[in-house]
Amino acid sequence: MIKGQDNDIKQECRDHIFNTYARFPVTFVKGEGCRLWDDSGKEYLDFLAGIAVCSLGHCHPELTRVIAENAHRLIHVSNLFYTYPQVELAVELTRLCFADKVFFCNSGAEANEAAIKLARKYSWERFGRGRFHIITMKESFHGRTLATLSATGQTKVHNGFEPLVEGFTFVDFGSIAAVEAAITEKTCAVLVEPVQGEGGLNFPAAGYLKELKALCGQKGLLLIFDEVQSGMGRTGTLFAHEQENVVPDIMTLAKALANGLPIGAMLATEEVATAFGPGTHASTFGGGPLITSVALAALRIISEPSFLEGVRETGSYFRARLEELRARYPFVASIRGRGLMIGMELTVPGAKFVQKCLDRGTVINCTHDTVLRFVPPLVVSRIEIDRLIGILDGIFAEEAR
């Protein structure tokens, strides 16, 4: 295949890769910071960041240095042996949160799969057989393995894969009463995203997570926070649940943990973690030395208080600029967000706006049909935000005519 023959790569993709993605007709070949370039040389402003993945921007110089240095040192050995980067990353993660132990894998779905297994195993050991049901939320998203799609509260994700894995009950997000009503003698845990990303950028009312923790404590249930999208500084604190002053028993991370390299993590308290012993769970590539060295470098940058303060300040500025658009265009129903995890709800379908932005050299996303999702690199500048606002203003003005 000759570089630049764009039609060839699209046809080769159709011929040889499973058709599981609705791809846009753009081939990216280079990235730097908040910018991307396609194979024709056109520049794009990236407000999607690989769907909240490249939080330090594309090709961050420090991470690129760490990749090159460690690729020359050690890429992979079995988890039957120790490696320094894996242990160092685990030490740093547990230092920064409630957890005592970490299990490393390769994705958010795998992290949630591990959390589901751990919750079942812990409950089996503590209470015996028959207590394995997990309450999750409507409009949630936890992954596309068979267990995690069964835990996802969206019918469109289930279609065609029935029968689903047994043991999941869906209730309204944000309702403590709904969770309490769903608890039975078979319930072992509650699984919830502190912020629903794929479900439409939904934020619960203040106090919801704390009430959920109290209810789980009363009923002897584990509380699992899926922070795959909301974690790693995305909402202005290292983990979204910190803003509610509450901690779970289990937490899952992925996406931005290594700024684009595949890694997931499932973290838990010492008591819960003891339910997993040798042979109960594993991942061949989980926590390899190359990727954990990069994740450690990313974590150290993102966890700096000054960096997180910058995310909060930039997020406030971004939301204020989006509110200006809401005031001018009646089809913009609301703006909601924390840090740089922001949704713009429309009264009309959002896909056309995504395409028009792409045509004008800007990458955004639409989730839940009518919610424009903005999850740019956390290093995005006000100048870049102003550029996006100008593009959206022009597109919305066309729509309003």
C-alpha positions as semicolon CSV with decimal commas, in nm:
position;residue;x (nm);y (nm);z (nm)
1;M;0,000;0,000;0,000
2;I;0,139;0,341;-0,100
3;K;0,119;0,619;0,157
4;G;-0,132;0,882;0,054
5;Q;-0,356;0,650;-0,150
6;D;-0,650;0,716;0,082
7;N;-0,906;0,516;-0,115
8;D;-0,679;0,213;-0,096
9;I;-0,654;0,213;0,283
10;K;-1,031;0,247;0,321
11;Q;-1,090;-0,044;0,085
12;E;-0,820;-0,253;0,252
13;C;-0,988;-0,184;0,585
14;R;-1,326;-0,292;0,452
15;D;-1,174;-0,604;0,299
16;H;-0,966;-0,718;0,594
17;I;-1,093;-0,571;0,922
18;F;-1,417;-0,662;1,097
19;N;-1,685;-0,399;1,037
20;T;-1,737;-0,319;1,407
21;Y;-1,677;0,057;1,385
22;A;-1,866;0,328;1,196
23;R;-1,548;0,499;1,080
24;F;-1,527;0,856;0,955
25;P;-1,354;0,893;0,615
26;V;-1,035;1,032;0,766
27;T;-0,695;0,864;0,803
28;F;-0,483;1,016;1,079
29;V;-0,106;0,983;1,053
30;K;0,037;1,223;1,313
31;G;-0,048;1,390;1,642
32;E;0,100;1,652;1,870
33;G;-0,063;1,802;2,178
34;C;-0,426;1,876;2,093
35;R;-0,373;1,852;1,719
36;L;-0,397;1,573;1,463
37;W;-0,302;1,556;1,096
38;D;-0,452;1,336;0,826
39;D;-0,265;1,184;0,534
40;S;-0,341;1,484;0,313
41;G;-0,172;1,717;0,561
42;K;-0,495;1,869;0,694
43;E;-0,476;1,973;1,060
44;Y;-0,751;1,895;1,312
45;L;-0,819;2,019;1,662
46;D;-0,886;1,719;1,885
47;F;-1,160;1,756;2,147
48;L;-1,214;1,380;2,180
49;A;-0,863;1,263;2,278
50;G;-0,929;0,906;2,170
51;I;-1,246;0,918;2,384
52;A;-1,088;1,054;2,703
53;V;-0,767;0,856;2,653
54;C;-0,488;1,091;2,542
55;S;-0,524;1,318;2,843
56;L;-0,171;1,455;2,814
57;G;-0,214;1,512;2,443
58;H;-0,066;1,327;2,150
59;C;0,301;1,229;2,161
60;H;0,371;1,395;2,495
61;P;0,751;1,443;2,498
62;E;0,809;1,292;2,842
63;L;0,597;0,988;2,771
64;T;0,760;0,945;2,431
65;R;1,099;0,950;2,604
66;V;0,985;0,688;2,856
67;I;0,849;0,465;2,580
68;A;1,174;0,477;2,386
69;E;1,393;0,425;2,692
70;N;1,196;0,127;2,822
71;A;1,147;-0,033;2,480
72;H;1,525;-0,071;2,477
73;R;1,523;-0,222;2,826
74;L;1,237;-0,474;2,865
75;I;0,903;-0,506;2,686
76;H;0,746;-0,821;2,831
77;V;0,800;-1,105;3,074
78;S;0,542;-1,327;3,236
79;N;0,361;-1,215;3,551
80;L;0,521;-1,522;3,707
81;F;0,811;-1,284;3,773
82;Y;0,853;-0,939;3,931
83;T;0,919;-0,619;3,734
84;Y;1,003;-0,281;3,881
85;P;0,766;-0,061;3,674
86;Q;0,460;-0,272;3,761
87;V;0,527;-0,263;4,134
88;E;0,617;0,107;4,127
89;L;0,291;0,190;3,949
90;A;0,093;-0,016;4,202
91;V;0,263;0,160;4,491
92;E;0,187;0,502;4,344
93;L;-0,176;0,421;4,263
94;T;-0,249;0,287;4,610
95;R;-0,072;0,585;4,766
96;L;-0,309;0,817;4,583
97;C;-0,639;0,645;4,664
98;F;-0,830;0,427;4,911
99;A;-0,706;0,095;4,771
100;D;-0,443;-0,143;4,903
101;K;-0,404;-0,376;4,606
102;V;-0,409;-0,348;4,225
103;F;-0,475;-0,601;3,949
104;F;-0,346;-0,495;3,606
105;C;-0,507;-0,587;3,276
106;N;-0,539;-0,430;2,930
107;S;-0,866;-0,236;2,909
108;G;-1,161;-0,093;3,094
109;A;-1,379;-0,389;3,003
110;E;-1,120;-0,628;3,148
111;A;-1,092;-0,416;3,463
112;N;-1,469;-0,430;3,510
113;E;-1,470;-0,803;3,435
114;A;-1,213;-0,845;3,711
115;A;-1,423;-0,634;3,948
116;I;-1,732;-0,845;3,880
117;K;-1,538;-1,165;3,941
118;L;-1,382;-1,027;4,259
119;A;-1,719;-0,916;4,398
120;R;-1,867;-1,261;4,333
121;K;-1,567;-1,443;4,475
122;Y;-1,555;-1,227;4,789
123;S;-1,926;-1,275;4,850
124;W;-1,900;-1,651;4,790
125;E;-1,622;-1,678;5,046
126;R;-1,793;-1,456;5,302
127;F;-2,157;-1,555;5,263
128;G;-2,156;-1,880;5,064
129;R;-2,324;-1,973;4,739
130;G;-2,622;-1,793;4,592
131;R;-2,520;-1,432;4,661
132;F;-2,385;-1,309;4,327
133;H;-2,626;-1,050;4,184
134;I;-2,495;-0,700;4,110
135;I;-2,709;-0,387;4,082
136;T;-2,604;-0,155;3,800
137;M;-2,758;0,158;3,650
138;K;-2,975;0,224;3,348
139;E;-2,779;0,400;3,072
140;S;-2,452;0,272;3,220
141;F;-2,165;0,137;3,012
142;H;-1,911;-0,108;3,148
143;G;-1,762;-0,278;2,842
144;R;-1,824;-0,529;2,565
145;T;-1,709;-0,861;2,704
146;L;-2,005;-1,090;2,766
147;A;-2,014;-1,015;3,139
148;T;-1,957;-0,640;3,111
149;L;-2,214;-0,591;2,835
150;S;-2,454;-0,788;3,056
151;A;-2,376;-0,536;3,331
152;T;-2,436;-0,244;3,095
153;G;-2,776;-0,080;3,129
154;Q;-2,835;-0,017;2,759
155;T;-3,048;-0,255;2,553
156;K;-2,873;-0,163;2,228
157;V;-2,552;-0,314;2,367
158;H;-2,732;-0,640;2,455
159;N;-2,909;-0,701;2,124
160;G;-2,797;-1,018;1,950
161;F;-2,586;-1,149;2,238
162;E;-2,858;-1,309;2,448
163;P;-2,873;-1,501;2,669
164;L;-2,682;-1,254;2,882
165;V;-2,478;-1,345;3,186
166;E;-2,714;-1,395;3,478
167;G;-2,709;-1,175;3,784
168;F;-2,748;-0,809;3,689
169;T;-3,036;-0,577;3,783
170;F;-3,073;-0,227;3,636
171;V;-3,212;0,069;3,827
172;D;-3,243;0,442;3,767
173;F;-2,914;0,630;3,799
174;G;-2,925;0,876;4,087
175;S;-3,205;0,706;4,281
176;I;-3,114;0,559;4,620
177;A;-3,470;0,435;4,663
178;A;-3,443;0,236;4,340
179;V;-3,122;0,069;4,457
180;E;-3,270;-0,016;4,796
181;A;-3,582;-0,165;4,637
182;A;-3,369;-0,385;4,410
183;I;-3,164;-0,543;4,690
184;T;-3,243;-0,909;4,759
185;E;-3,079;-1,191;4,949
186;K;-2,886;-1,265;4,627
187;T;-2,730;-0,918;4,594
188;C;-2,355;-0,890;4,651
189;A;-2,257;-0,549;4,509
190;V;-2,355;-0,221;4,343
191;L;-2,161;-0,114;4,032
192;V;-2,185;0,252;3,930
193;E;-2,002;0,513;3,726
194;P;-1,961;0,833;3,930
195;V;-2,030;1,005;3,597
196;Q;-2,205;0,824;3,312
197;G;-1,999;0,893;3,000
198;E;-2,143;0,676;2,721
199;G;-2,486;0,716;2,877
200;G;-2,501;1,086;2,795
201;L;-2,269;1,269;3,038
202;N;-2,500;1,220;3,336
203;F;-2,395;1,358;3,675
204;P;-2,577;1,247;3,991
205;A;-2,702;1,492;4,251
206;A;-2,462;1,585;4,531
207;G;-2,468;1,327;4,808
208;Y;-2,581;1,035;4,590
209;L;-2,254;0,844;4,605
210;K;-2,224;0,898;4,980
211;E;-2,579;0,768;5,035
212;L;-2,498;0,472;4,812
213;K;-2,193;0,393;5,025
214;A;-2,400;0,412;5,344
215;L;-2,668;0,183;5,200
216;C;-2,408;-0,072;5,089
217;G;-2,258;-0,063;5,436
218;Q;-2,595;-0,127;5,598
219;K;-2,671;-0,420;5,366
220;G;-2,325;-0,576;5,361
221;L;-2,273;-0,506;4,989
222;L;-1,960;-0,409;4,802
223;L;-1,956;-0,072;4,625
224;I;-1,774;-0,066;4,290
225;F;-1,690;0,259;4,112
226;D;-1,624;0,238;3,739
227;E;-1,386;0,530;3,686
228;V;-1,263;0,411;3,346
229;Q;-1,369;0,736;3,180
230;S;-1,407;0,974;3,475
231;G;-1,080;0,887;3,645
232;M;-0,723;1,009;3,592
233;G;-0,799;1,378;3,639
234;R;-1,079;1,403;3,385
235;T;-1,323;1,576;3,622
236;G;-1,064;1,797;3,794
237;T;-0,969;1,560;4,074
238;L;-0,763;1,248;4,021
239;F;-1,076;1,036;4,071
240;A;-1,430;1,170;4,034
241;H;-1,550;1,014;4,359
242;E;-1,310;1,233;4,557
243;Q;-1,546;1,527;4,497
244;E;-1,812;1,347;4,700
245;N;-1,574;1,259;4,985
246;V;-1,660;0,892;4,957
247;V;-1,458;0,580;4,876
248;P;-1,564;0,249;4,720
249;D;-1,452;-0,103;4,799
250;I;-1,341;-0,161;4,439
251;M;-1,250;0,084;4,161
252;T;-1,169;0,033;3,793
253;L;-0,945;0,248;3,574
254;A;-0,823;0,239;3,213
255;K;-0,843;0,488;2,922
256;A;-0,604;0,770;3,024
257;L;-0,393;0,560;3,259
258;A;-0,112;0,522;3,002
259;N;-0,222;0,802;2,766
260;G;-0,307;0,568;2,479
261;L;-0,120;0,248;2,549
262;P;-0,348;-0,041;2,651
263;I;-0,379;-0,083;3,026
264;G;-0,656;-0,133;3,279
265;A;-0,649;-0,156;3,656
266;M;-0,884;-0,296;3,917
267;L;-0,812;-0,167;4,267
268;A;-0,955;-0,286;4,599
269;T;-0,917;-0,276;4,973
270;E;-0,701;-0,537;5,142
271;E;-1,002;-0,722;5,284
272;V;-1,174;-0,757;4,948
273;A;-0,853;-0,826;4,755
274;T;-0,780;-1,138;4,962
275;A;-1,061;-1,317;4,775
276;F;-0,826;-1,345;4,476
277;G;-0,539;-1,588;4,516
278;P;-0,301;-1,756;4,269
279;G;-0,498;-1,905;3,980
280;T;-0,825;-1,717;4,044
281;H;-0,763;-1,448;3,782
282;A;-0,487;-1,355;3,538
283;S;-0,387;-1,151;3,234
284;T;-0,096;-1,247;3,010
285;F;-0,012;-0,892;2,907
286;G;-0,153;-0,713;3,213
287;G;0,092;-0,472;3,375
288;G;0,384;-0,534;3,140
289;P;0,701;-0,335;3,213
290;L;0,686;-0,107;2,908
291;I;0,327;0,004;2,956
292;T;0,344;0,038;3,334
293;S;0,653;0,258;3,303
294;V;0,455;0,492;3,078
295;A;0,150;0,480;3,305
296;L;0,367;0,570;3,602
297;A;0,504;0,874;3,419
298;A;0,153;0,982;3,316
299;L;0,017;0,933;3,668
300;R;0,290;1,145;3,821
301;I;0,213;1,433;3,586
302;I;-0,165;1,418;3,616
303;S;-0,171;1,375;3,995
304;E;0,019;1,699;4,058
305;P;-0,214;1,940;4,246
306;S;-0,123;2,227;4,013
307;F;-0,210;2,016;3,708
308;L;-0,550;1,922;3,850
309;E;-0,617;2,283;3,944
310;G;-0,549;2,373;3,583
311;V;-0,802;2,115;3,466
312;R;-1,067;2,267;3,692
313;E;-0,992;2,620;3,577
314;T;-0,985;2,529;3,209
315;G;-1,305;2,329;3,249
316;S;-1,483;2,624;3,408
317;Y;-1,374;2,849;3,123
318;F;-1,486;2,594;2,863
319;R;-1,830;2,552;3,021
320;A;-1,874;2,929;3,040
321;R;-1,800;2,961;2,668
322;L;-2,045;2,680;2,589
323;E;-2,310;2,855;2,800
324;E;-2,273;3,153;2,569
325;L;-2,380;2,931;2,282
326;R;-2,671;2,790;2,484
327;A;-2,795;3,144;2,545
328;R;-2,797;3,214;2,169
329;Y;-2,932;2,891;2,024
330;P;-3,264;2,745;2,149
331;F;-3,178;2,390;2,036
332;V;-2,898;2,379;2,296
333;A;-3,088;2,248;2,597
334;S;-2,818;2,232;2,865
335;I;-2,448;2,225;2,945
336;R;-2,325;1,988;3,214
337;G;-1,984;1,880;3,326
338;R;-1,699;1,873;3,570
339;G;-1,341;1,949;3,482
340;L;-1,295;1,858;3,116
341;M;-1,571;1,598;3,097
342;I;-1,846;1,808;2,943
343;G;-2,173;1,740;2,765
344;M;-2,390;1,972;2,556
345;E;-2,743;1,835;2,536
346;L;-2,936;1,926;2,223
347;T;-3,303;1,904;2,133
348;V;-3,204;1,773;1,789
349;P;-2,980;1,482;1,680
350;G;-2,613;1,563;1,721
351;A;-2,448;1,348;1,452
352;K;-2,468;1,618;1,186
353;F;-2,281;1,862;1,409
354;V;-2,005;1,607;1,464
355;Q;-1,964;1,571;1,087
356;K;-1,969;1,945;1,027
357;C;-1,705;1,997;1,294
358;L;-1,490;1,730;1,131
359;D;-1,528;1,900;0,794
360;R;-1,397;2,219;0,958
361;G;-1,101;2,043;1,116
362;T;-1,231;1,969;1,464
363;V;-1,289;1,628;1,626
364;I;-1,579;1,597;1,869
365;N;-1,825;1,320;1,950
366;C;-2,195;1,260;2,005
367;T;-2,322;1,012;2,261
368;H;-2,676;0,908;2,343
369;D;-2,792;1,060;2,010
370;T;-2,833;1,418;2,132
371;V;-2,538;1,492;2,362
372;L;-2,222;1,642;2,216
373;R;-1,933;1,510;2,425
374;F;-1,620;1,716;2,483
375;V;-1,331;1,525;2,644
376;P;-1,021;1,699;2,506
377;P;-0,667;1,644;2,627
378;L;-0,637;1,789;2,976
379;V;-0,362;2,016;2,841
380;V;-0,603;2,198;2,606
381;S;-0,553;2,576;2,599
382;R;-0,806;2,858;2,612
383;I;-0,699;2,958;2,262
384;E;-0,792;2,610;2,137
385;I;-1,122;2,625;2,326
386;D;-1,199;2,964;2,167
387;R;-1,125;2,816;1,827
388;L;-1,375;2,534;1,888
389;I;-1,638;2,780;2,013
390;G;-1,599;2,984;1,694
391;I;-1,648;2,673;1,481
392;L;-1,954;2,563;1,679
393;D;-2,098;2,915;1,662
394;G;-2,072;2,914;1,284
395;I;-2,228;2,569;1,253
396;F;-2,511;2,653;1,495
397;A;-2,581;2,978;1,311
398;E;-2,631;2,774;0,992
399;E;-2,869;2,542;1,178
400;A;-3,070;2,835;1,316
401;R;-3,137;2,988;0,974
